[in-house]
């Protein structure tokens, strides 16, 4: 049976409750595998692992309980390893990296912010700021809507202006909040969002960070912001160089192909 990995902690971390349940139906008991200064929070993995709400919540619950006792490197849902021995071997092989990240993430939380345009508001800004678009729109109206070619041309110009505004606003958001964060990570593009950014914030500065988010929202009313946090620092488990080489979660599975030493 494969091993499901929730996160990595220091071996001296406050112990989890003995009755902590993890993912699965019935829930698999959570246990801790230790190697040197590090430990991994694990359980047996179900034969079929799918992102069901029950298991997603169980994954988060285990991490929340662990975080109450100290800093945790959280694995994303679905991180599995062939067996306990592979997990222990990865702890040994990447001990220096893991300990460095534990030090860097101690006392920190992740805040994810996604941004989108209020379509009506941003269209008004584009009309006000682009003389050529405004003139063409006016000419089309006066001509009873304009020809099909003119309509297409106007649509293309508006679309290009919107895309340019999206890039500008995404950068403005990053510039406004980056000074308040220890690190910033750009997430994968999401349909309907012009920016998907995660910020690593010291918990002692969280209130100031959220205040700055509120101020930015007031300064840019054409933007819609969705804030999620505080979260375990999922986006900051790996350093940028490690992300390029393959993330921590992937390492547990990749190690299976290496011979035991």
N, C-alpha and C positions, 0 to 999 in steps of 0.2 A: 504493500500500500504506500502511495506517495505521501509526502509530508507537506502540509500547508503552512506557509510562513506569514505571520502577521506583522512582525517587526523585529528590530534588533535593539538591544539595551546593553547597558553595562552589567557585568556579572554581579556587581555590588548593589544593583538596583533593588529597591524594595520589592519583596516577593508579591506575586499575584495571589489572589484568593485561591484556595485549594479547589473550590467548587466552580471555578470560572469555566463557562461553556463557550465553545466556539461555533463554527459554521456546521452545517449538516443537519439532517433529519433522520434519526435523533441527533442533537448537538454533540459534536466531538469534544471531549475534555481537552482543555488547553494545558500544555506543559512547557517547560523551559529547558533548552539544550545549551550547555555552557562549554566554552573553550577559552581558556586564559581569562582575559579581562572582559570578554564579550559573552553575550548570551542571545539566543534567538527564541522568540515566543512562537510556538508551533502547535499544531494538532494534526491528527490524521486527516487526510484530504478525502472528501467523498469521491466515489467513482465517477459521478457526473457532476461537474461543478458549473453552475450557471448563476448569473447575477440576479438571483431572486431577492426580493426585498428582505426576507427573513435573514438570508445569509449576509447581505450587505450591512444590515443593522448589527448582526453579530460580529462581523469584522470590525466595525466602528466601535462597538462596545468593548471589545477586548483591548483595542488601542487606547480608548479613553481610560479604562481601568489602569493600564500600564502607565499612561502619562501622569496619572495621579501620584505615582511613585518616583518620577524622574523623567529625563529626556528619553525619547524613543525615535528611532529611525523607522517610520511607518512604511510597510510594503503596500503596494496597490492591491486591490481585491483581485484574487485569482493567482497570486504568486505561489507557485508550488515547486517542490524539489523531489527528485526520485526517492530519496530516503533520508533518514536522520544523519547518516554518515556524511552524505554530501553537504548537508547544511553545516555540520561541524567543520568540514574541510574548508568551506568557503569562509567561515568565520576566521579560521587560521590564516588563510591565504590573503585575505583583505583586511586583516586586523588593523593595520595602520590607517587605511582609508576610513574604515568604520569609526574608529576612535576619534579621528579628526572631525568627521561630520557630527558625531555626538557632541563634541565640544562646541562646534559652530552653531548647532541648533539648540543648545541648552537655553531655556527661557524664551524661546521664540515660537511664534505661531504663523500660520499661513492665512492670508486673506486673498481670495480670488475675486477679481472685479472684471465683469464683462460689460461692454458699452455698445450701445446701438443709437441710431439716430431716430428722433421723432421726425417722421417723414415730412409732415406739413411744415414744421418749424425749419428744417434744414433747406427745404425747397424755397422758403421765403428768404433765407440768408443767401442762397445762390442767386436768386433773381435780383436781390439788392446789390450783390457784389460783382456781377458779371454783366457789363453793359451790352455785349454782343448777344447774350442769351435773352436778356430783357427786351432788346430791340427786335429780335427775331420773333419772340413770343407775341409782342405787340403787333408786328406786321402780320403774323398769321391770323390773329384775332380779327384785325381790320379787313383781312381778305376772306373772311368767312371760314377760317380754320386753316387755310393754306393748302397747297398741293400735297399729295402723298409724299413726294420727295422732301418738301420743306418740313413736314411733320417728322419724318424719319431723321432728318438732319438735326432738328431741334431736340428730339429725344436722345440722339447720340451725344449732343453737347451737354445736356443735363446729366446724362449718365456719367460722362467723363468728369464733370464737375463734382458730382456726388462722390465718386471714387477718390478723387483728389482730396475732398473734404474728409472722407473717412480716414485716409492715411494721416492727414494733418491732425485730426482730433485724437487718433490713437497715440500719436507721438506727444501731443499736449498732455494727455492723461498720464503717460509714463513719466514725463518730465515733472509734472506736478507732484507725483507721489513717490518717485524714486528716492528723493532725499530723505524721506521718512522711513525708508526700509533698509534692511541689511543687504538683501539681495532681491533681484527681480527675475522672474521666469516667464517667458511668453509661451502660452499654451497653444495647442493646435487650433487652427481657425475653426470657428463654429458657425454654422449657417445662421444668418440673421444677426451676427455680432461683428462689429468693426474692430473690437479689441478684446482679447482674452488674456489677462495678465494676472500673475500671482506674485504677491509681495510677502517677503519674510520679514516679520515685524517683531521687535522685542515686546514682550507682553506688557512691560512697564510703560511702553509708548503707544499702546494700542488705542487709547482714547484720543491722543493727539492725531494719530493716523486717521481715525474715523472722522474726526473733526475736519481734517483737510479734505477728505473725500466729500463731505457735506458741502464745504466751501466750493470745491470744484464743480459740484452739481449746480450750485447757485450761480456760479459764474458762467456756466454753459448750459442754459435751460433747454437747448435743442438736443441734448444728450440724455439718454436713458441709461442709468447705471444699475447693475445688479451686483450686490455684495454678498459674498458667502464666507463666513469665518466667525470666530477663529477655528481653523482646521489643523489637524496634524500636518506637518510640513512635507506633504507628499511630493511637491515639485522641487524640493531642495535636498532630497536624500543623497543625490550624486552631485559631484562637482561638474562644471561644464566639460572638462576633459573626460571624465568618466561617462558622462551622457553620450559623448561621441563614440566611446569604445563599447558601449553596451551598459545598461543600467544595472543597479544592484539587484533588482528583482530578477532580471534575466540571468545574472551570474549563478544563482542557485541551480537553475536548470542547465545552463551551459557547462557547469562543472561536472555534470554526469558523463560528459564525453571524455574527460581527462582521466588518465590512469591513476589509481591510488598510489601515493608515494609512501 
